């Protein structure tokens, strides 16, 4: 599924990453934290959602909520 966001009246779909999750605990918290961080850094809404979507996906590749939360470096490496 992924993320749907509406910006300036336009509906944008950001697809889910095709991964094999290990543990989804904390994925929503990771999404929210990454989203808040990138919005606070004044990234555009859609871009913040892209980052948050990737962070949440990445967080499911490790066990546990705290262990799964990626660093900014891990996130950028995952995206690129």
Buried (B, 14 or more C-beta within 10 A) or exposed (E): EEBEBEEEEEEBEBEEBEEEBEBEBBBEBBBEBBBEBBBEEEBEBBEBBBBBBBBBBBBBBBEEBEEBBBEEEBBEEBEE
